Amino acid sequence: MIASYPLCLGTAMWAWTVDQAHAFALLDQWYAAGWRGIDTATNYPINKDPQDFRKAEQWLAQWIQMNGVQDLQIMVKVGAMDNSGSPDNNLSPSFLSIAHQHYTDLFEHQLDCVMIHWDNRDDPMAIQDSVYCLLECCSSEQQVGFSGIKHPAAYQAVMENMPYKPLLQVKHNPFQSHVDYYKDLWPFTRLLAYGLSGGGIKLSAQQNESTGAKARGVQLEPHQERIQFLQAQIQRHNNTFPEVSIQHLHHLGMIHAYLNEHISGLLIGPSNVDQLTSTLFAYEQLKAQQDIFSNLFKAIQ
Ligand SMILES: NC(=O)c1ccc[n+]([C@@H]2O[C@H](COP(=O)([O-])OP(=O)(O)OC[C@H]3O[C@@H](n4cnc5c(N)ncnc54)[C@H](OP(=O)(O)O)[C@@H]3O)[C@@H](O)[C@H]2O)c1
């Protein structure tokens, strides 16, 4: 049976705003809490520093070796040639075979999912070649997935014919959502939402604490009106349900994604153990008391 990812720990900011000690502490806590899903990519961190190319995957491999861990479920996005953030990539079958072999060597049986990343092509035949090559490389325990697909229509035929519903990563937060962009692929995929808080947008009083948003160059100005609207909705919710009050915009992002009927899992990107603690707490609360959050969810659609 192929694995699912109800909640998955992201590594995009490792070796960028998250140093190695914090990344290892996050892994310790994640693993101790019983979670196993990890998301990474060849180009993490996308900080444009060539010396950091592949550092997130290297740290993950080091932590695994140091701790003798054998049961992670690792999802890797492949195709990038560097960590400059350039859309140029290599999704040829030969390159994908090499990438699959590299990650099999690095993570062995803990490699669960290999994702085609940032595909700008619109040629269904070329796409089919890439997907069939990866399907052949993957063992029956592994799965092929997708992230940053520019032309969903060109993917539809190949996805329809896959032996399972593949995972598809989509940006989704109260400021911007790509869920509808992939509407035609909903019946054939399982969506994983990322960017739950727009890359680290905070409620305005907390904004100066944000390092992630600054590093990524997130522009706050265009969102001011929406932030004020969301603050008012949170205030209303907190007045009505003080026992399940919301303190961080990230929690609102989790509600916004978790209660979306098309989304099957959440990718989270905590910077430190306090954030991970609050994320895990909020997730359990959300799972147990969905009804309480449903009015808020409807209000922020
Ligand atoms: N498919 C793709 O193209 C793609 C793109 C992006 C991400 N992803 C994956 O999805 C993961 C998550 O995405 P993302 O980093 O963009 O998510 P995000 O939730 O939009 O941004 C993460 C930032 O939110 C803040 N944050 C997280 N948890 C918090 C909490 N509990 N309380 C307060 N602030 C909190 C932190 O900001 P501060 O550091 O400023 O405190 C953190 O850096 C990535 O690590 C990556 O694995 C995939």
The ligand as a MOL file (V3000), in Angstrom:
LIG
                    3D

  0  0  0     0  0            999 V3000
M  V30 BEGIN CTAB
M  V30 COUNTS 48 52 0 0 0
M  V30 BEGIN ATOM
M  V30 1 N 6.2980 22.2540 -3.7230 0
M  V30 2 C 6.9140 23.3750 -3.5390 0
M  V30 3 O 7.2630 24.0900 -4.5160 0
M  V30 4 C 7.1190 23.8610 -2.1510 0
M  V30 5 C 7.2670 25.2030 -1.9890 0
M  V30 6 C 7.4400 25.6370 -0.7320 0
M  V30 7 C 7.4760 24.7200 0.3120 0
M  V30 8 N 7.3510 23.4150 0.1360 0 CHG=1
M  V30 9 C 7.4740 22.4670 1.2790 0
M  V30 10 O 6.5250 22.8300 2.2700 0
M  V30 11 C 7.1990 23.1360 3.5010 0
M  V30 12 C 6.4590 24.2530 4.2090 0
M  V30 13 O 6.3000 25.3790 3.3310 0
M  V30 14 P 6.5750 26.8430 3.8000 0
M  V30 15 O 7.8900 26.9090 4.5260 0
M  V30 16 O 6.4050 27.7340 2.6270 0 CHG=-1
M  V30 17 O 5.4000 27.0680 4.8750 0
M  V30 18 P 4.8150 28.3560 5.5960 0
M  V30 19 O 4.0210 27.8660 6.7460 0
M  V30 20 O 4.1240 29.2590 4.6390 0
M  V30 21 O 6.0870 29.1570 6.0970 0
M  V30 22 C 6.9350 28.6690 7.1000 0
M  V30 23 C 7.2330 29.8080 8.0470 0
M  V30 24 O 6.0720 30.0400 8.8260 0
M  V30 25 C 6.4460 30.3490 10.1580 0
M  V30 26 N 5.8680 29.3370 11.0460 0
M  V30 27 C 5.8030 27.9930 10.8390 0
M  V30 28 N 5.1820 27.3850 11.8750 0
M  V30 29 C 4.8420 28.3660 12.7440 0
M  V30 30 C 4.1730 28.3780 14.0030 0
M  V30 31 N 3.7320 27.2720 14.5840 0
M  V30 32 N 4.0180 29.5700 14.6230 0
M  V30 33 C 4.4470 30.7210 14.0640 0
M  V30 34 N 5.1020 30.7740 12.8640 0
M  V30 35 C 5.2790 29.6030 12.2210 0
M  V30 36 C 7.9760 30.3470 10.2050 0
M  V30 37 O 8.4050 31.6830 9.9740 0
M  V30 38 P 9.6500 32.3410 10.7960 0
M  V30 39 O 10.8390 31.5010 10.5250 0
M  V30 40 O 9.7670 33.6880 10.2040 0
M  V30 41 O 9.2500 32.3580 12.2350 0
M  V30 42 C 8.3430 29.4720 9.0150 0
M  V30 43 O 9.5930 29.7980 8.4410 0
M  V30 44 C 8.6270 23.5150 3.0600 0
M  V30 45 O 9.5820 23.3530 4.0900 0
M  V30 46 C 8.8550 22.5650 1.9190 0
M  V30 47 O 9.2470 21.3050 2.4220 0
M  V30 48 C 7.1380 22.9650 -1.1000 0
M  V30 END ATOM
M  V30 BEGIN BOND
M  V30 1 1 1 2
M  V30 2 2 2 3
M  V30 3 1 2 4
M  V30 4 1 4 5
M  V30 5 2 4 48
M  V30 6 2 5 6
M  V30 7 1 6 7
M  V30 8 2 7 8
M  V30 9 1 8 9
M  V30 10 1 8 48
M  V30 11 1 9 10
M  V30 12 1 9 46
M  V30 13 1 10 11
M  V30 14 1 11 12
M  V30 15 1 11 44
M  V30 16 1 12 13
M  V30 17 1 13 14
M  V30 18 2 14 15
M  V30 19 1 14 16
M  V30 20 1 14 17
M  V30 21 1 17 18
M  V30 22 2 18 19
M  V30 23 1 18 20
M  V30 24 1 18 21
M  V30 25 1 21 22
M  V30 26 1 22 23
M  V30 27 1 23 24
M  V30 28 1 23 42
M  V30 29 1 24 25
M  V30 30 1 25 26
M  V30 31 1 25 36
M  V30 32 1 26 27
M  V30 33 1 26 35
M  V30 34 2 27 28
M  V30 35 1 28 29
M  V30 36 1 29 30
M  V30 37 2 29 35
M  V30 38 1 30 31
M  V30 39 2 30 32
M  V30 40 1 32 33
M  V30 41 2 33 34
M  V30 42 1 34 35
M  V30 43 1 36 37
M  V30 44 1 36 42
M  V30 45 1 37 38
M  V30 46 2 38 39
M  V30 47 1 38 40
M  V30 48 1 38 41
M  V30 49 1 42 43
M  V30 50 1 44 45
M  V30 51 1 44 46
M  V30 52 1 46 47
M  V30 END BOND
M  V30 END CTAB
M  END
